Each structure stands twice: as C-alpha cells, then as structure tokens.
Amino acid sequence: MKWKKLGRIFNVAEHQLPGNCIGFSQSPQALVMEDRVRFYVTVREMDADKKYKGQIAYVDFDLILSKVLQVSAHFPISLGDLGTFDEHGIFPMNVLRHEGKVLGFTSGLSRRKSVSLETSIGLAMSEDNGETFSKYGIGPVLSSSLHEPFLVCDAFVLHENGEFLMWYIYGVKWLEKAEADGTESRVYKIAFAKSKDAIHWDHSSELIIPNVIGENECQALPTVCKIGDRYHMYFCFREAIGFRNIKGKGYRLGYAYSDDLIHWVRDDENGGLPLSEEGWDSEMMCYPHLFQVKEKVYIAYNGNAFGKDGFGVALLESV
C-alpha cells in the first residue's frame, strides 16, 4: 500500500466547537455527500464534576478535502440519561447509508468505580441526511456477554450481500494498578459480527488479528475497504502500559488484508503509513477511518495526544 500524507486538515484551535467543548476531534468518521464530506468526530465537554464527556460533532469539507465548509453548532445526537450505557459520552460514531437513512453505530461510555469505564455499541438513525440522529432505543444492540465480558465498542459496519458486517473490539482483561500512578489498564482485541437487521448480532468472540507485540497488545478502531478484489483493514494498536507518556508505546497503525472478510493476514510492514519523522503525527497515529470519494481512497486519522489538536488524511496512490 502506498499512501501520500496530505497532513493535518483540521486544527481544533482554529474553529469554534459546539457547547462548552475543550479541544479534541477524535476518531473522524466520514459521510460522503454530493457536495461535501462530513466527518463525525468526538469532542470533549467538561461536566459539572470537572470530568470530560465525549460529544459527537461534525466538520464539513469540500470534496477535495482542502477547505472547511462548516463546523456543527449543535450535537447531532444526545447522550444517554442517568444510568444508561452512553450517559458519559459517545466515542466514536460510525455512519453508514442504508435505504435512504444514515445509520449511526455509537460507542457509548459509562463510568465505573473499580475501573474507569464500561462501553457498549448502540444504534441511531438519521432521516435528515445526518443532521440529527434518533436512537433506536435507550439500550445497546451489542454489549458485554459471556465471552466478551466488557469494553464492547469501536464498531465499523459495511452492508454486503444483504447482511450487515461489523468489526469491533472487546476487552479481554483489566490489569490492576498497572500504571505508575496506580490506575488500571485495559487490553482489548478486534472481533467480527454479522446481522440481517443491524439490531440482532451473531458474533463468535474470536481473535481475528494476531498480536505482534505480545498478548497485552491493545487493538482499536478497525476500518475496512474493498479495493479491487481484496479487502483491506487498518486499525491502531499500542502497548497496554505506559502508552500515554513513554515514547514507542503509544498508538500506531496496523494493517491486514483478506479475500473473504473472514480470514485476515496481518502485514503491518506493507501498510505504508508509518509515523512521520516530525510534526503532528510523529509520536502517535490512531483512530483510522477508510473512505472513498468518487474514485479516490482516503484514510483519516488522529495524531499525537489522541487527536487533541485535530485530524489529518492520506490519499492512496497505489496498491
């Protein structure tokens, strides 16, 4: 895979975010329209307890991704009520056009006491071309279960041959007091599910992407695109401990390919998207999203500090 990095295209500091948001534009997820590309991102809002909540906003670009046309003045989807799975944030929201609607697959966050959070996947729908979303229900469509005990999130969904296909992550363990400050750290892996209606999901809880840095490798945000006769997946991965402040342990991009969407060959060395030598994505690359505009294939992603300063894109030049 040969990519041309186009640099950071959205700098948070240059734009007004909705609400009382404080920086960040994490996990850009594209919705391609006739005259623009809309990226749904997670921004951070401070609540009354001085804790962050992840809110969904959007940023509109022209079709060549050279100019910001609009930043949403509102949140297109609301957070959940007291005690619900998305009470404390949504991060991220993957979008998919289907039968005249825009489906939004949300990753809802709720705080815990013994560990920092729990997550589940929800479903929302838009009938106004992505301006606003209504939730299918107050609960999730995919959540913790017998073999996926916690941290079910990061859905990426395609509709192929009459089925919805989802790649997502689930937690396999928490590491107690793992960090230097005594906090817990989590380990999660990529899995696969399928559904006829986007509501009821069949999943096998099997690891589909092999580890390359040991059993505590953390894998996040899978994204899949068919190019020619082959499917290509990008995701981000990191060490479980020390990833926030130790160089070399933070997120970078991984790559795999498949001919049948079931069996994947991991091939990071040929992914073509290493860290830059300097600049906004020299320390970290994370939260990738593949999308197509006309005949061009792009990947959007966040850089250093988990997207604190914005997001950028790269253009696929050859396979």
Phi, psi and omega in degrees: 000128179242120183243151171247113179289128179263000176088182177286124182255345178229117178252116184305322186296342184266001186222154177271122178269156180289163178063211176252046184289147183240088174065186179070143169210080191268150174053065179296126181237123192269140168237112185274127179246180182295323186239006184196168172241122179259129176251121171273129183229159173262123176250164185251129178242137180274130179264184185295338179269011181064032176243152181281144167238136178276121178245148177269129172231176175222156179230126180259134176240161169291174188287347176255010173060035182254347187214133173282123179267327186193144169243132186300139177268358182223168172267119185289346176220142183268156174283166183282166178281179182308125175086356182276170186291339181241033180296324189251011175150162172232124181199107356258194170231114177270138185240148184211128174283135179202121176050048175081359178243166171250118177270137176242120177259109188262150170252105183271142180244138171225139184283149176239168179266313184284328174232173189288324187197167169229152182224154175210167183254127178247170179235133175227162182224145177237134176248010179236038175062035172090009177285318179220152180233139174250136182285144177297325178193177182278349179252175182275162173264342175215127186213189180300147184207189187305313183254000174231080196287344180192168172058050174271117186192192174061044182290138167231126191234136170241157173243113185225131174052042175081007180233150169270130180244128184236132167250135186207182177236158174216149181281142177250337176189157168253138177260114188288130178047047187280326184277164183299331180272006177089003180278160179280156176232150185245154177235132183216154186228163179272137178226179185225143177217162177217157186205152174272334188233004181070007181244313180257121190244137175258120182219149188251355177060037180255140175291120184254346178241117182293151177285151173238348180237028176102172187294339180266017172298134177257126182245134185218161171048062174292147176215138190230140178215139175268125178232113187069232181258008185236148176262140182236135179238133167244153179203176174240152181215157183203172170287153180284332186237137175081010186288339182280331188224002180249120182300136179093349180258353182280182183296142167219172184267136173251164185217143174213160177225159182209151175256351184226004180070001181250309182260126185242138176254117179281134187209059185305323184298333180257014177289333173078013182227071177280171173300147175284160180290331177206165174102198192292340179235035182269341181253335184203143168226128187207169174053059182283156176211118178274139176203162182238137172237110187057241183262003184260141178252130180237163168227127175261149181197163173261159181247225185305149174060034172062028177091021181300323186258356179138199180218162180226181180220161171228151181252130178285125180261325179197159178246000000 
